[in-house]
Structures are given as structure tokens and as C-alpha cells.
């Protein structure tokens, strides 16, 4: 979690973070609401910002009235939002930066780059617009009637499913994402503040400044965006001198939802001149398998409702420890987890922490770990190392963290201690394998 700092903009405190050590400064201007810290707890959003920070010095902030920034009464104007960006750049020691305006962040980014070209190295607009509302000479804007229906849904279902069918439709039926998004909304703003911000957005019209933009500009948009029509991007790109228009496949408006790699590839190449090199399809990783001991018997004893509640608590604890030890959740099946780590010692300590934490729930887990070459298949992993990890986990006793000799040898000097568990044949795996149990401290 990057450290959250505060910049003074007039009498207000604007929360910001700086992450990454790339050669260029990049200010991410969020959509209508945001929450700096909670967005690092969402796998999709965290991955999105990590990728931006991989080629830049990424500066993020919560606009006044949202997230961790001060929440004064009323809705901030574009001028005040520009003041906040300047304050954050000054506090972060950035004299000149590229601006990435997402959705509502686009109009303010346009105005900033036109007003302060000496502080703007480039401009990226995603899912954005110059005017939100419909007009006779702007027929692809949102009509007042459609906006009123959207605002009613937003106010009624804020902190729930509000807007998910238009902003993140591909994840509308993903329960885990839905819960994360609902928490994010509640932390980012109150329903009244969200409605007020969107009403103000209907008044924004910066079309007249498009011809005076003089910085390199990338306009990116998903062609099936259900919230902001792609014609909005085409309109801006036609009127901004020298702008590059990139139309991407997809239906999601939220930038980190859906296939975000094509968007990130375009942004990286536009800002750095270099396109992201695809990750290798084989990597060295430590795999961790966990499952609950005696889950079938416990489920029968507790009943469906209590068992479901217990599983949800278990999953929350496991995910908390994975985040703490930089683990990556690969799969969840019933009461079991598969995760990977870029370091075996962190993986062992994470497994031990999970084992100790779930005892407060009245359950025991068993865990198995192995380090080896894994085959990357999209978001999944395969290969012999994964099968070895699964076989080791199946041999672990209740409350035991069992590791291969490979893991034990790789963590030498870490202070971790092990107990010999003998040599075993692993089903379907050639040879014999020496296994060790992590000694409890």
C-alpha cells in the first residue's frame, strides 16, 4: 500500500499517493468518485495501477468531496479541481506530467492541459467526453430523462449494485467483485454527494476548448461502452489537433474492468514510445494450496446458512493474509485456495498465518507448498509444479503446513524451521519426494 499524503489546496486537504519510479510523471485523474487506499485492495484496480506505475511515476489523488480528501459542502467546479491537481503536483514535486483523464476526469484534464500547457507533457482521455448532456448539435450525449432514471437508481442502490450494468457489465454477476465495488462506493462518497456530482457533470461543456489543445493527445474508448458512447471519443479526436483515436473492443466503462491490457498497451506506447512486452508464458513461482479439514462433516453439522457464513469469513481471512504477503489468488474451489508467490519464504509465512488465523473461526486447514516452473495460461496456472503442490497438500495433516524439499532449501537463512516428514511417492508424479512440515513458533 503506497503511503497516503495530503496536499493543501486553499483550505482543503487533498489526499494523494505516488508510486513507481518511471521516467515520466503521470497524474491519474479519476472518474466521478474514487478511494485511493481501497482501490489497492481490489485485484483488478490494483493490477491496473501497478501496470501504470511500471512505466511511470504515478501520481493518484482523490478529488475534493470524495475518498480520503476533505469533503466540503457543495460540488467543486472544474476550476477548483484544476487547483487541486496543481496542488498535488506541487506537493509531489512534479513540474510537468502527463494527465490520464478517465470518464469525468477527462473534461477537467482537457481544461488543465489548455490552461497549463507548460505543466502538461501529454494527455490521455479514456471513456470520456467534452459534453455529457444531449443537445441538438451533440446527439450522442445523455438525455435528461435517461440521466434522471440513472440518478434514481444510483441514490436507491448506492453501496449496492447501482450502475454496475452500465459501468462494469461484464462483472455484473461476479459476487466477489460486486461486494468489493459496493464497499468501494460507500467509502468513496455518500449517495447524496454522488448524485450531486453527476448532476453537475450534466452541465459540463468544454467543446469550445478542443481546438486549442496543443499537447500530444490520445483518445481511447471501448466501442461497446454502455455509459459513454464511442461517438463522444470520435467527436473529441476530430477536433483536438493531432489527436490519436484508438477504439478498443469491450462493453465496460470502468477502465480496470474487462480486458484492460489493450488499453494499457496503448497508453504505455503513446507515453513512452515502447509497447509492453508480453509476460513469459512460463515463470518460476511458489504455489500454495489450502483447504479446510473435515469440511464435509462441518457443513452437514452447521447447515447451509451457517456453513456459508463460515466460508465467507474463511475466504476473507485468507485473502487478507494473501494481500499481506504479496500472494496472488489464482483459484478458489469450495473451501480451498490456490495462490502463488514470487518468494518461497513469504509463501510459507503466509500459509502459517492463515493456519493460525482460521483457528479463531473454530476450523483447521492444511496446506501444501512447492516451488517450480509454472505455465501461465491467462489468469490461470498449470504445469507439473502446480500438480506437485496439490499432491503435497493432500498429504498434510490437520493444521499442518507441508512443503517440498525444494521450498525448504530455497528458504535457507530465513529463520524458518522444519520437521522431517519422510519420503513420499506423489500420485502421478515421477520419483520420490522428501517432505517437511513447518515447525510452529
N, C-alpha and C positions, 0 to 999 in steps of 0.2 A: 504494500500500500504506500504510494508516494505521500510525502508529508503535505498536509494542507496548510497553506499560509493565507494571510489576508493582506489585501492591498486597500489603501484608503482612497476612496473616490468621493470627494466632497466630505460629507459627514458619515458616509456609509462604508461598511467593510465588505469587500468583495472577496469571496473565497477563491483561491486558485491553487493549482499544482503544476509542477514542472517535472517531466520525466523524459529520459532519453538523452543521448549525447551526440545526436546527429549534427551535420554541418550547417543545417538551416533551422531557423526558428519557425515553428508552425503553431498558430493560435487556432484552436478548435472552438468555433462559435456555435453553441448548441441550439437545438430547436427550442420549442416553447418552454419546456421545463427540463431540469437536469438535477443530478445529485452526484457530485464528484466522487465521494467515497463509495457509495453503494453501487455505482457502475463498475467498480473494480470487482465486486462480488458476483456479477453476472458473467458467466463464461463467454457469452457472445460479445458483450460490450467490452469486457476486459481484453479479449483477443483482438478486437478491432483497434483499441487504443494502444495496445502493445505493438501492433504492426505499424501504426503511425509513428510511434516512438522509436521504432527500429531504424528509421532513416531521417529522423528529425529530433530537434529539441522541442518536445511537445508541451505546449502551454494550454492548460484547460482551466475553465472557470465556471462558476455558477452565476448566472445573471442576477442582478438585484431582484429581490422578491421571490427567489427560488433557491432550492437546495440549502447549502450551508452559508449563503450570503445573507446580509441583513434584509429584512422584509418590511420595507416602509409601506405606508398606505398608498393606494393608487397604483396605476400601471405606468412603468417607466416609458419615456419617449425614446425614439431612436437616437436622439442627441445624447440623452443620459446613458444609453447603452454604449455609445461610442466613447463617452468619458470613462466608462468602466473598463473598456478594452485598453485604452491608453494607460489607465492607472495600473492595470495588471501587467502590461508590457513594461512599464517603467519599473514596477516592483520586481519583475523577473529579470531585469537588466537587458531587455530586448529593444534595440534601436530600430530594427526593421524585421518584419516577419511576413510569412505567407499566411493568409487567412483562409480557413476552411469553414464556410458558412453552410450549415445543414438546415434545410427546411426554413423555419422562421429566421434562423441566423443569417440567411442569405441577404435579405434587404439591408440589414444593418452593415453587413460586410461590404456590400456594394457602396453604401454611403460612406463608409470609413475609407475605402480604397480611393474613392473620388476626392474626398476631403483631405486625406493624408497620404498622397502617393509616395511621399518621401519615406514613409514608415511601412509601406506595403510592397513586398517583393513579388507577390503573386496572389492570385485569387482563385479559390476553388469553390464552386457552388454545387451542392447536391440536393436533389429533391426540392428545389427552391422555386422562387417566383419573384417577379418585380411588383406584382399586384395580386393580392389574394382574391378579392371580390370580383364577381362578374360585372361586366359593363358591355355596352353595345359595341364598343371597339376592342373589347377584351373578352370574347365569348367563352373562353375556356377557364374562367375564374369560377369560384363557388357562388352559387346564388344565395340570396339572403334566406330563402326558405330552407335550403339544404343545410346552411350553417345553423339555423335555429334548431333543426332536428338533431344535429350533431352536438350542439351545446346542451340540449336537454338530456341526451344520453350521457354526456360527459359528467354533468352535475349529478345525475341519478346514480351512475355506476362508477364514480371516481374511486380509485382504490380497489377496483374490481376489474371488469372486462371492458371498461369504456374505451372505445376507439380501436380495439385490437383488430377488428375486421378490416379496417382501412389502413392502419399504421403497421401492423405486423400479421397479415392474414395467414402467412404460411405457418405461423406458430400458434394460431388461434386455438388449436386443440391439444397443445402441449401443456399439461398441468403444471409441470415444474416451472416452465417459463412464465406461465400465467401467474403463478404465485409470486415469482420474483418481480414481475412487472407491476403487479398490484402494490407490493411493498415499495417499489421504486416511486410510483406515483404519489403515494401517501407521504413519503419522505421529501419528495421534490417540491410539492406545493399543496395548498389546500384546494378543495374543489372550487371555491369562490375565486381564488387567485387564478386558477387555470382558465376558468370561464372568462374572467376579465381580460386576461392576456389574449385569448383567442378573439374576443370581440374587438380589441384594439388592432389585432392583425388584419381584420377586415377593412380597416381604414388605411392600411399602408399602401402607398403607391409611389414607387421610386422609378417608374418607367422613364421619366424625363432625364435621369442621370446616366442611363445606359450608354449613350453615345460619348460621354465624357470620361469613361473608364479608360485609363491609359496603362494599366498593368497587365501582364500576361494572365489570361483568364481561362480556366477550364470549367465548362458547364456539363455536369454529369447527371444522368437521370435514368431511372428504370422505366422501360416503356409501358409496363402494366401497373405502375404506381396508382393505387386506388384512392389516394388522398389528393395528390397534386398531379395533374395531367401532364404528360410529356410535352404537350404544346407550350407549356409555360417555359420549359427549358429552351425549346426551339425559338421562342419569341425573344428571350434574352440573348441567346447566341447570335441571332441575326443582327442585333442592334449594338452589341458590345464589339468595338473594333478589334479584329484579330482573334476573337474568342474561338476556342476549340470546343465543339459539341461532341459528347460521347453518349450514345444511347445504349443502355445495358438491358439485358433480359431480366425479368423479375417483376413481382407484384407488390413487394414490401416497400414501405416508405421509410421505416427506421433503417438507418444505414448499416447497422451491425446485424440485422436480421436478414435471413436468406443467404445467398451466395455473395458474401462481401469481398471475396478475393478479387474478382474482376474490377470492382470499384477501387480497391486499394492499389491494385496494379497500375491502374490509370493515373491515380493521384501520385504514386511514387515516381512513375516515369515522367509525368508532367513537371514535378518539382525538382527532380534530381537528374533527369535525363537517362536514368537506368531503370529497367523493368525488373521487378522482383524475381529472383531465381527460385524456381520451384524447389521445395524441400526434397531431400533424397527420399526414395521410397523404402529405404532400409536404414534403421537407426539403432544405436545401442541404447537400451533402456532397462530399468529395473521394473519388473511387473509385480504387482501386489494383488492377490486375491483374498477376499474376506467373505465369510458368511456366518450366519447365526447358528449356533449349536442347538440342535433339537427344535428347529423352527416348526416342524410339522406338529409335534406334540404341543408346543406352546400355543400355536394358532388354534388347535382344537380346544384347548383348555380355556383360552381367553374369549373366544368368539370373534366373529368377523370385525365388529366395530373396534373393540379394544386392541385387537391384533393390528388393524390398520393404523391406529393411533401410535402403537408401539413402533411399527415400521417407519412411520413418518419421523418420529423422534430419533430413531436409529440413523436414518438417512441424513438428517440434519447434523447429527454429531459427526458422522463420517465425513461429510462434505466440509464441515468446519475444520477438521484436522487435515484434510487434503489441502485446503487452502493455506493452512498454516505452514505446511511442509512442502509447498510447491508441487503437490501431486496433481495429476491430470486425470479426471474421471473419464474412463473410456466406455464403460458399460455398467448397467445395473439390471440385474435379473432377480426379481423377487426380493430376497433378503441378502443377496450377495453383491459385491462390488469388484470391478476390475479397474485398476488405476495404474498409471505409470509415473516414474520419477526419473529425473536426469542425474540423480545421485543415489547410490545404494544406502548410504548411512541415513539420509533423510527418509528414505522409504522404510527402513527398519524402525526408526524412531516414530514415524507416523503410525505404522502398524501397532506398535506398543502403546502409543497414545490412544488409539481407537479402542484397543482391548481394555485399557484401564477406564476410559470414559464411559463405555456402554454398560459397565457394571452397575452404575447408578440407575440404569433402567431395569435392572434385575435380569440381565441376559449375559451370555458369554458368546464370544466369537472365536473363530480360529482363523489363522492367516498363513499364507504361503508366499514366499518371495524368491525370485530368480532374476539374475541379470544376464542378458544376452541380446543378440541381434533380432530385431522385430521388423516385420514387414508392415509398412504404412499403407493402409487401404482407405483413403478418405479420412474420416474421423475415427476409423476402427484400426485395430492392430491384429496382426496374425503372425504366423511363424512358429518355429519349434520352441522358442523361448517362452511364448505365451502358454503353450501346452505343458511345458515343464512346470511353470508356476502354478497352473491349475492342479497338476498331479501332486505337487508338494503340499498345496493347501488341503487336499483331500486326505492327506496322511496326518495332518496336525490334530492334536488333541484339543479338548475344550480349554480355552484361554491360552492357547499356545501360539507363538509366532515362530514358524518353522522356515528355515532358509536353506538354500543350496550352499555347497562349499564355495561356489563362485562368489556369492554375496559375502560370505564370511571373510574370504581372502581379500576382497576389494575394500572392506571397511577396516582393515588393519590400522591401528593407531587412532581409531575414533573413540576409544574408550568403551565400546560396546563389548559385552561378554556373552559367550555362548556355551551351551552344553551339548556334548556329543549325543546324537540320536541314531547312530549306526549307518549302515549302508543299505540302500533300498533299490529294488527294481521299480521303475515307474512305468505304469501301463502304457504300452505303445511307444516308449522312448528307449532307444538302444542303450546298453551299458548299465552300470550300477552307479548309484548316486549317494554320496555322503551327505547327510542332512544334519542340521544343527538347530537347536531351539535357543531363542534369545533369552538370556537369563534376566529374571525380574530384578529390578533395583530396589 
